[in-house]
Amino acid sequence: MSSPLTFSTAAMLTLAPLLWAGNAIVGRLVHDLISPFTLNLVRWCLALLLLLPVAGYVLRKNSAIWQCWKQYAVLGILGIGSYNALLYLALKTSSPLNVTLVGSSMPVWMLLIGRFFFGTSISGRQMLGATLSMLGVAVVLSRGDAQQLLGLELVPGDWFILLATIVWTLYSWLLARSAITMPSQTAIRSNWAAFLMAQLVFGIGWSALLAGGEMAVGELVFVPSWTLAAAMLFIVIGPAILAYRFWGEGVKRAGPATAGFFANLIPLFTALLSIPILGEVPQLYHALAFALIVGGIVVSSRR
């Protein structure tokens, strides 16, 4: 199910949160220019166009993906059609502080869903790692002041990101188990572009349905601009393609439970990336948070 954490695996599981941190910041910056479900649909349609030259063959009538279309449909609906749609919806109504705090519960969900739905055990090291990692997130979000955490209030967007976190956790577990549940798809799984394309086929359909509902209720927003174009370029190449490639390979190597701890790097990277955008100066608590989060990763991944 998993192998010891190597440098290359750790690098992949670190780059994905870095790109997703940028995704959260950019998504927040353009939330007035494009509605969340439409943003998700455009993002994946553009990603599909970029992947067509290298992975378009998986869409052929005689492609092996149709043998396991149900499994690909579930992966596509969860990882492509739902997670980012919920994330962008959360960023529309919730503060970045609340969104990242709720999202930091991912390691716990990884352990719980793995235990109750996939029959994996939870070790003492994993529980200790989860505690250290979430303490690190709390340090970032509180800026070293516990009183800020005590003053948090949940809004609708926080519930959306909680649902998104659970959706991504389930997606990661199914992704890791795809070698067992889809033995005939070895060739597809070994090619990251083909594997992502197979999920895109079904995820885009669900994304289109959500975007259509957004339009039907009069919530569609689309304001073309160079800012939006630049944001889409980053979102498509970075978070949509490269991050999914890194995360998929990292989960396959390390397993979803270990990979889940790396997700707690997202709020730390979000705080660091906000420094040039908001003009903030790095603080001592950033170093403390980094030490706690990395400590949690190391403790949980040791054999």
C-alpha positions as CSV (number, residue, x, y, z in Angstrom):
1,M,0.0,0.0,0.0
2,S,2.9,2.4,0.7
3,S,6.7,2.5,0.7
4,P,9.2,4.5,2.9
5,L,9.2,8.2,2.3
6,T,12.1,9.1,-0.1
7,F,13.3,12.6,-1.1
8,S,11.7,12.5,-4.5
9,T,8.3,11.4,-3.0
10,A,8.5,14.1,-0.3
11,A,9.4,16.7,-3.0
12,M,6.3,15.7,-5.0
13,L,4.0,15.8,-1.9
14,T,5.5,19.3,-1.1
15,L,5.2,20.8,-4.5
16,A,1.5,19.9,-4.8
17,P,0.5,21.9,-1.6
18,L,2.7,24.8,-2.8
19,L,0.8,25.0,-6.0
20,W,-2.6,24.5,-4.3
21,A,-1.7,27.4,-1.9
22,G,-1.2,29.5,-4.9
23,N,-4.6,28.2,-6.2
24,A,-6.3,29.4,-3.0
25,I,-4.8,32.9,-3.2
26,V,-5.5,33.3,-6.9
27,G,-9.0,31.9,-6.5
28,R,-9.7,34.5,-3.9
29,L,-8.2,37.3,-6.0
30,V,-10.5,36.6,-8.9
31,H,-13.7,35.6,-7.1
32,D,-15.4,38.9,-8.2
33,L,-14.4,38.2,-11.9
34,I,-15.8,34.6,-12.2
35,S,-18.2,32.5,-10.3
36,P,-16.9,29.4,-8.5
37,F,-18.5,26.6,-10.5
38,T,-17.7,28.4,-13.8
39,L,-14.1,28.8,-12.7
40,N,-13.9,25.1,-12.0
41,L,-15.4,24.2,-15.4
42,V,-13.1,26.6,-17.4
43,R,-10.1,25.4,-15.5
44,W,-10.6,21.7,-16.4
45,C,-11.7,22.4,-20.0
46,L,-8.5,24.2,-20.6
47,A,-6.5,21.5,-18.9
48,L,-8.2,18.9,-21.1
49,L,-7.1,20.9,-24.2
50,L,-3.5,21.0,-23.0
51,L,-3.5,17.2,-22.3
52,L,-5.2,16.2,-25.6
53,P,-1.9,16.1,-27.6
54,V,-0.2,13.7,-25.2
55,A,-3.2,11.7,-23.8
56,G,-6.0,12.1,-26.2
57,Y,-5.7,8.5,-27.2
58,V,-7.5,7.3,-24.0
59,L,-10.7,8.8,-25.3
60,R,-10.9,6.4,-28.3
61,K,-13.7,4.0,-28.5
62,N,-11.5,1.0,-28.0
63,S,-9.6,2.6,-25.0
64,A,-9.1,0.5,-21.9
65,I,-10.6,3.2,-19.7
66,W,-14.2,2.2,-20.7
67,Q,-13.7,-1.2,-19.0
68,C,-13.5,0.7,-15.7
69,W,-15.6,3.7,-16.5
70,K,-17.5,3.5,-13.1
71,Q,-14.3,3.8,-11.1
72,Y,-13.1,6.6,-13.3
73,A,-16.5,8.3,-13.0
74,V,-16.2,8.3,-9.2
75,L,-12.6,9.6,-9.2
76,G,-13.6,12.3,-11.7
77,I,-16.7,13.4,-9.8
78,L,-14.7,13.6,-6.5
79,G,-11.3,15.0,-7.5
80,I,-12.2,16.9,-10.6
81,G,-15.8,17.9,-10.4
82,S,-16.4,18.5,-6.7
83,Y,-13.3,19.3,-4.7
84,N,-12.2,22.5,-6.4
85,A,-15.8,23.6,-7.0
86,L,-16.4,23.5,-3.3
87,L,-13.0,25.2,-2.6
88,Y,-13.8,28.1,-4.9
89,L,-17.3,28.3,-3.4
90,A,-15.8,28.5,0.1
91,L,-13.4,31.2,-0.9
92,K,-16.4,33.3,-2.0
93,T,-18.0,33.5,1.4
94,S,-15.3,32.5,4.0
95,S,-12.1,34.2,5.1
96,P,-8.8,32.6,4.2
97,L,-8.1,32.1,7.9
98,N,-11.2,30.0,8.4
99,V,-10.8,28.1,5.1
100,T,-7.3,27.0,5.9
101,L,-8.1,26.1,9.5
102,V,-10.9,23.8,8.5
103,G,-8.9,22.3,5.7
104,S,-6.1,21.5,8.1
105,S,-8.2,18.7,9.5
106,M,-7.3,16.6,6.4
107,P,-4.7,14.3,8.2
108,V,-7.3,13.4,10.7
109,W,-9.9,12.6,8.1
110,M,-7.3,10.5,6.2
111,L,-6.7,8.4,9.3
112,L,-10.4,8.0,10.2
113,I,-11.7,7.2,6.7
114,G,-8.8,4.8,6.2
115,R,-9.6,3.1,9.4
116,F,-13.4,2.8,9.1
117,F,-13.8,2.4,5.3
118,F,-10.6,0.8,4.1
119,G,-9.6,-1.3,7.2
120,T,-6.3,0.3,7.9
121,S,-4.9,0.7,11.4
122,I,-4.0,3.9,13.1
123,S,-0.6,3.9,14.9
124,G,0.5,6.0,17.8
125,R,3.1,7.6,15.5
126,Q,0.4,8.7,13.1
127,M,-1.7,10.2,15.9
128,L,1.3,12.0,17.3
129,G,2.2,13.2,13.8
130,A,-1.4,14.5,13.3
131,T,-1.2,16.4,16.6
132,L,2.1,18.0,15.8
133,S,1.0,18.9,12.3
134,M,-2.3,20.5,13.3
135,L,-0.5,22.4,16.1
136,G,1.8,23.9,13.3
137,V,-1.2,24.9,11.3
138,A,-2.8,26.5,14.4
139,V,0.4,28.5,15.0
140,V,0.3,29.9,11.4
141,L,-3.4,30.7,11.5
142,S,-3.2,32.4,15.0
143,R,0.0,34.3,14.0
144,G,1.4,33.1,17.4
145,D,-1.6,34.5,19.3
146,A,-4.1,31.9,20.6
147,Q,-6.7,34.6,21.2
148,Q,-7.2,34.8,17.4
149,L,-8.3,31.2,17.3
150,L,-10.8,31.7,20.1
151,G,-12.5,34.4,18.2
152,L,-13.2,32.4,15.1
153,E,-16.8,31.9,13.9
154,L,-17.9,29.4,11.3
155,V,-19.8,30.7,8.2
156,P,-21.3,28.8,5.3
157,G,-18.0,28.8,3.4
158,D,-16.4,26.9,6.3
159,W,-18.8,24.0,5.9
160,F,-18.1,24.0,2.1
161,I,-14.4,23.6,2.7
162,L,-15.0,20.9,5.4
163,L,-17.0,19.0,2.8
164,A,-14.3,19.6,0.2
165,T,-11.7,18.2,2.6
166,I,-13.7,15.0,3.2
167,V,-14.2,14.7,-0.6
168,W,-10.5,15.0,-1.3
169,T,-9.7,12.5,1.5
170,L,-11.9,9.9,-0.1
171,Y,-10.5,10.7,-3.5
172,S,-7.0,10.2,-2.3
173,W,-7.8,6.8,-0.7
174,L,-9.5,5.6,-3.9
175,L,-6.6,6.9,-5.9
176,A,-4.2,4.9,-3.8
177,R,-6.3,1.7,-4.1
178,S,-6.9,2.1,-7.9
179,A,-4.1,-0.4,-8.5
180,I,-6.2,-3.0,-6.7
181,T,-9.6,-2.0,-7.9
182,M,-8.6,-1.5,-11.5
183,P,-5.9,-4.2,-12.3
184,S,-6.6,-3.9,-16.0
185,Q,-5.6,-0.2,-16.0
186,T,-1.8,-0.6,-15.3
187,A,-0.8,1.0,-18.6
188,I,-3.1,4.0,-18.0
189,R,-2.0,4.4,-14.4
190,S,1.6,4.4,-15.3
191,N,1.1,7.4,-17.6
192,W,0.1,10.3,-15.4
193,A,-1.3,12.4,-18.3
194,A,-3.5,9.5,-19.5
195,F,-4.7,8.7,-15.9
196,L,-5.6,12.4,-15.4
197,M,-7.4,12.5,-18.8
198,A,-9.4,9.5,-17.9
199,Q,-10.7,11.2,-14.8
200,L,-11.2,14.5,-16.6
201,V,-13.7,12.9,-19.1
202,F,-16.1,12.3,-16.3
203,G,-15.2,15.2,-14.0
204,I,-15.9,17.8,-16.6
205,G,-19.4,16.5,-17.2
206,W,-20.1,17.0,-13.4
207,S,-18.4,20.4,-13.5
208,A,-20.6,21.4,-16.5
209,L,-23.7,20.3,-14.6
210,L,-22.8,22.5,-11.6
211,A,-21.9,25.4,-13.8
212,G,-25.3,25.0,-15.6
213,G,-27.1,25.1,-12.3
214,E,-25.1,28.3,-11.4
215,M,-26.3,29.9,-14.6
216,A,-29.9,28.7,-14.1
217,V,-30.2,30.4,-10.7
218,G,-28.7,33.6,-12.0
219,E,-25.4,33.3,-10.1
220,L,-23.1,33.2,-13.2
221,V,-20.3,35.8,-13.1
222,F,-17.8,36.1,-15.9
223,V,-15.8,39.4,-16.4
224,P,-13.1,38.9,-19.1
225,S,-9.8,40.7,-18.3
226,W,-6.1,40.2,-18.5
227,T,-6.1,39.6,-14.8
228,L,-8.5,36.7,-15.2
229,A,-6.5,35.4,-18.2
230,A,-3.3,35.4,-16.2
231,A,-5.0,33.7,-13.2
232,M,-6.4,31.0,-15.4
233,L,-3.0,30.3,-17.0
234,F,-1.5,29.7,-13.6
235,I,-4.5,27.7,-12.3
236,V,-4.5,25.4,-15.3
237,I,-0.8,24.7,-15.6
238,G,0.1,24.6,-11.9
239,P,-2.7,23.5,-9.6
240,A,-4.8,21.6,-12.3
241,I,-2.1,19.7,-14.1
242,L,1.3,19.7,-12.3
243,A,-0.1,19.5,-8.8
244,Y,-2.4,16.6,-9.7
245,R,0.5,14.8,-11.3
246,F,2.7,15.3,-8.2
247,W,0.0,14.4,-5.7
248,G,-1.1,11.3,-7.6
249,E,2.4,9.9,-7.8
250,G,3.2,10.8,-4.2
251,V,0.0,9.1,-2.9
252,K,0.8,6.0,-5.0
253,R,4.3,5.8,-3.4
254,A,3.8,6.9,0.2
255,G,0.1,6.0,0.7
256,P,-2.8,8.4,1.5
257,A,-2.3,8.4,5.3
258,T,1.3,9.8,5.0
259,A,0.4,12.0,2.1
260,G,-2.4,13.6,4.1
261,F,0.1,15.2,6.5
262,F,1.7,17.1,3.6
263,A,-1.6,18.8,3.0
264,N,-1.0,20.8,6.2
265,L,1.8,22.6,4.3
266,I,-1.0,24.4,2.4
267,P,-1.8,27.0,5.1
268,L,1.9,27.5,5.8
269,F,2.6,28.1,2.1
270,T,-0.4,30.3,1.9
271,A,0.9,32.5,4.7
272,L,4.4,32.7,3.1
273,L,3.0,33.5,-0.4
274,S,0.9,36.3,1.1
275,I,4.0,38.1,2.2
276,P,4.9,39.6,-1.2
277,I,1.2,40.1,-2.0
278,L,0.2,41.7,1.3
279,G,3.6,43.2,2.1
280,E,3.9,41.2,5.3
281,V,7.3,40.4,6.9
282,P,8.2,36.8,7.9
283,Q,7.9,36.2,11.6
284,L,9.4,33.8,14.1
285,Y,6.1,31.8,14.3
286,H,6.5,30.9,10.6
287,A,9.7,29.0,11.5
288,L,8.0,27.3,14.5
289,A,5.0,26.3,12.4
290,F,7.3,24.8,9.7
291,A,9.1,22.8,12.4
292,L,5.9,21.4,13.8
293,I,4.4,20.5,10.5
294,V,7.6,18.9,9.2
295,G,8.0,17.1,12.5
296,G,4.5,15.7,12.2
297,I,5.3,14.4,8.7
298,V,8.6,12.8,9.8
299,V,7.0,11.2,12.9
300,S,4.0,9.8,11.0
301,S,6.0,8.4,8.1
302,R,8.8,6.6,10.1
303,R,8.7,2.8,9.9
